[in-house]
Amino acid sequence: MNDRVSVITVNRPRRVEQRITGHQTSDGAGVKLTRVIGQALHRRLDPFLMLDAFRSDHPEDYIAGFPDHPHRGFETLTYLVAGRMRHRDSAGHEGLLQSGGLQWMLAGRGVIHAELPEQEQGEMEGFQLWLNLPANAKMSAPDYRDVQESEIPGFTTTEGAAVKVLMGSSHGVAGAIARPVTEPRVLDIRLPAGSRFDDRLPPEHHAALYVYRGTVAISGSPVHTRQLAILEQSADSDGLALTAEADSRVLLIAGRPLHEPIVAHGPFVMNTEAEIRQAIADYQAGRLAA
């Protein structure tokens, strides 16, 4: 779906609070990636726990993928801009993630899963986002869904901004995945040079924008490729406004903070140290995959 919608005008847009450049690292079996959001931002960007960006046309950077590994206490969104990746998990879910598609996984009380490339050459590009779960949902049953690109709702504004609504809703268009409590909104926005995109946001929601092509200006402040702009919060703000200084693509993330304790240890995110110790013990005893 790709509806054409009228332009929304935001009158009191948020400004850039800070810019962050992610650091290069590797994860899984040596997959090279950029960690854009990590533990240092858990509080500031609650409920978002992690954002990894990856892009390479060198197979040695991604071919080993992410073999079996555990998770507990949160949910993930993986969005593949280019490439092919197979998901399998201990709860019996399996799916093929292809260019332009996404997969959502609820780790809940525990799951062991693998994400392995189904290509031996060519470009692999995408993002993985971790979202915290409220305390009363951390031990819920695991779940999974994959959505192909043709199934992801989207729209084009009269100014030419093309938007894919991965999570939440925007401009009256409901996205591929909706989640309660944290109400996450995740948009992939493609902007021609000179175009503007406005979107309304509740003032209490945390919001950030990652530029992965080009340069955009947020309330007149430039944000360049591979920079994350954290948007300030103000009780009288009514949303965000960005203008493309060049042909650009950006990932917008926004959501309602939980304001709960966060204790993270590798693949486990809980509310207390005791819960983390229990997660480790359950994994070592083979109970996580049950």
C-alpha positions in Angstrom: 0.0 0.0 0.0 1.3 3.5 -0.8 -1.4 6.1 -0.2 -0.9 9.8 -1.0 -1.6 12.0 2.0 -1.8 15.7 2.7 1.1 17.5 4.4 0.8 17.8 8.2 2.2 21.1 9.5 3.9 21.1 12.9 4.0 24.5 14.4 6.2 23.9 17.5 8.7 21.3 16.3 11.3 19.6 18.5 15.0 20.7 18.2 18.1 18.6 18.3 19.3 17.9 21.8 22.4 16.0 20.8 24.0 14.2 17.9 25.6 10.8 18.3 27.9 8.9 15.9 27.7 5.2 16.5 30.8 3.1 17.1 32.1 0.2 15.0 31.9 -3.2 16.6 31.0 -6.8 15.8 28.4 -9.2 17.1 27.2 -12.7 16.5 29.9 -14.7 14.7 31.8 -11.6 13.7 29.2 -9.6 11.8 30.5 -6.0 11.4 28.1 -3.3 12.4 27.6 0.1 13.9 26.1 0.3 17.4 24.1 3.5 17.3 22.2 3.1 20.6 23.7 1.2 23.5 23.5 1.0 27.3 24.5 4.6 27.9 21.3 5.8 26.3 18.9 3.3 28.0 17.4 6.0 30.2 17.4 8.8 27.7 15.8 6.8 24.9 13.6 4.5 27.1 11.9 2.2 25.8 14.6 1.7 23.1 17.5 -0.4 24.3 19.7 -0.8 21.2 19.9 0.2 17.6 22.5 -1.6 15.3 23.0 -0.5 11.7 24.8 -2.8 9.3 25.8 -2.3 5.6 28.4 -4.1 3.6 28.9 -5.7 0.2 31.8 -7.8 1.5 30.6 -11.3 2.4 33.3 -11.7 5.1 31.6 -8.9 7.0 28.3 -10.7 7.4 28.4 -14.2 6.1 28.8 -16.0 9.5 25.6 -14.3 10.7 24.2 -14.7 14.2 24.1 -18.4 15.3 22.0 -19.7 18.1 21.9 -17.2 21.0 19.4 -16.5 23.9 17.2 -13.5 24.7 14.8 -12.7 27.5 12.8 -9.6 28.6 12.4 -7.5 25.4 11.3 -7.5 21.8 13.2 -6.9 18.6 12.5 -5.4 15.2 14.8 -6.2 12.3 14.4 -4.2 9.1 16.4 -5.4 6.1 17.1 -2.7 3.4 19.0 -5.2 1.2 19.8 -8.9 1.5 18.3 -12.2 2.6 18.4 -13.6 6.2 16.8 -16.7 7.7 15.3 -16.7 11.2 14.8 -19.9 13.3 14.0 -20.1 17.0 13.4 -22.5 19.8 9.7 -21.7 19.9 9.2 -23.2 16.5 9.1 -20.0 14.4 10.9 -19.7 11.1 10.9 -17.0 8.4 12.9 -15.6 5.5 13.6 -11.9 5.8 14.2 -10.3 2.4 15.1 -6.9 1.0 12.6 -4.2 2.2 10.9 -6.5 4.7 10.9 -6.7 8.5 10.6 -9.3 11.3 9.3 -8.8 14.8 10.2 -11.1 17.6 9.0 -11.1 21.2 11.6 -12.8 23.3 9.4 -12.6 26.5 10.3 -15.3 29.0 13.0 -16.7 26.8 13.9 -17.8 23.3 17.0 -19.1 21.5 17.2 -18.0 17.9 19.5 -17.8 14.9 19.7 -15.2 12.1 21.8 -16.5 9.2 22.3 -14.9 5.8 20.9 -16.8 2.8 23.3 -15.2 0.3 27.0 -15.6 -0.4 27.6 -12.3 -2.1 26.0 -8.9 -2.7 25.0 -6.2 -0.3 23.6 -6.8 3.2 22.1 -3.7 4.8 19.6 -3.2 7.6 18.9 -2.4 11.2 18.0 -4.2 14.4 16.2 -2.4 17.2 15.6 -3.7 20.7 12.6 -2.4 22.6 12.0 -2.9 26.3 9.0 -4.7 27.7 7.1 -3.5 30.8 7.8 -5.6 33.9 4.4 -7.4 33.7 5.1 -8.6 30.1 8.7 -9.7 30.4 7.8 -13.3 31.1 5.2 -13.5 28.4 5.2 -16.3 25.8 7.6 -15.8 22.8 6.1 -14.7 19.5 7.3 -13.9 16.0 6.1 -12.4 12.8 7.7 -11.5 9.5 6.4 -9.0 7.0 7.5 -8.8 3.4 8.0 -5.3 1.8 4.8 -5.5 -0.2 2.8 -6.0 3.0 4.3 -2.9 4.8 1.9 0.0 4.8 3.2 3.3 3.5 2.3 6.7 2.1 3.7 9.6 0.0 3.2 13.2 1.1 2.3 15.9 -1.4 5.9 17.2 -1.0 7.2 13.8 -2.2 8.4 12.2 1.1 7.9 8.4 0.8 7.3 6.8 4.1 7.2 3.1 5.2 5.4 2.6 8.5 7.2 -0.2 10.2 5.7 0.2 13.6 2.9 2.4 15.0 1.1 4.9 12.8 1.7 8.1 11.0 -0.5 10.5 9.0 -3.5 8.2 9.7 -1.7 5.1 8.2 -1.4 2.2 10.6 1.9 0.3 10.3 2.9 -3.3 10.0 3.4 -3.9 13.7 1.5 -2.3 16.6 2.5 -2.7 20.2 0.7 -1.7 23.4 2.1 0.3 26.4 5.2 1.7 24.7 3.4 2.6 21.5 6.5 2.6 19.3 6.6 4.4 16.0 9.3 3.4 13.5 9.3 5.0 10.1 11.7 4.6 7.1 11.5 8.0 5.4 12.8 8.7 1.9 13.2 12.4 1.2 14.1 14.1 -2.1 16.4 17.1 -1.8 14.6 20.2 -0.7 11.5 18.3 0.6 10.1 18.6 4.1 8.4 16.1 6.3 6.4 16.9 9.4 4.9 14.4 11.9 3.1 14.9 15.1 4.4 13.3 18.3 3.1 13.2 21.8 5.4 15.5 23.9 6.0 12.8 26.5 7.4 10.3 23.9 11.1 9.9 23.5 12.2 10.4 19.8 15.4 10.1 17.7 16.3 10.1 14.1 19.1 8.2 12.4 20.2 9.4 9.0 21.6 6.7 6.8 21.7 8.5 3.5 22.2 12.2 2.8 21.7 15.1 5.2 18.6 16.6 6.8 18.0 19.7 8.8 15.9 19.5 12.0 14.6 22.9 13.0 17.5 24.3 11.0 20.1 22.1 12.6 21.9 19.7 10.2 22.2 16.0 10.8 24.5 14.1 8.5 24.9 10.5 7.3 25.5 8.0 10.2 24.4 10.4 12.8 21.7 9.9 15.4 19.8 13.0 16.4 18.1 12.8 19.8 15.2 15.2 19.8 14.6 17.3 22.9 11.4 17.1 24.9 9.2 20.1 25.5 5.7 20.1 27.0 4.5 22.5 24.3 6.1 20.8 21.3 3.7 19.2 18.8 6.0 17.0 16.7 9.0 17.1 14.4 9.9 18.8 11.2 12.8 17.9 8.9 14.0 19.2 5.6 16.3 17.2 3.2 19.4 19.1 2.2 20.2 16.3 -0.2 18.4 13.1 -1.3 18.1 11.4 2.1 16.8 8.4 4.0 16.2 8.4 7.7 14.9 6.0 10.4 12.6 7.7 12.9 12.0 6.0 16.3 9.7 7.3 18.9 7.8 5.7 21.9 6.4 6.1 25.3 9.0 5.6 28.1 8.3 3.0 30.7 10.1 4.7 33.6 11.0 1.3 35.1 14.3 0.0 36.4 16.5 -1.4 33.6 19.1 -4.1 34.3 20.8 -5.4 31.2 23.3 -8.2 30.9 24.2 -9.2 27.4 21.1 -10.8 25.8 18.9 -10.4 28.9 17.1 -7.2 30.0 15.2 -7.3 33.2 14.2 -5.1 36.1 16.5 -6.5 38.9 19.8 -8.2 39.3 18.1 -11.2 40.8 16.0 -11.6 37.6 19.2 -11.4 35.5 20.8 -14.1 37.7 17.7 -16.2 37.2 17.8 -15.7 33.4 21.4 -16.9 33.3 20.6 -19.9 35.5 17.6 -20.8 33.3 19.7 -20.6 30.1 22.5 -22.7 31.6 19.9 -25.3 32.7 18.3 -25.4 29.3 15.0 -24.0 30.5 15.1 -20.9 28.3 14.2 -22.9 25.2 11.4 -24.9 26.8 
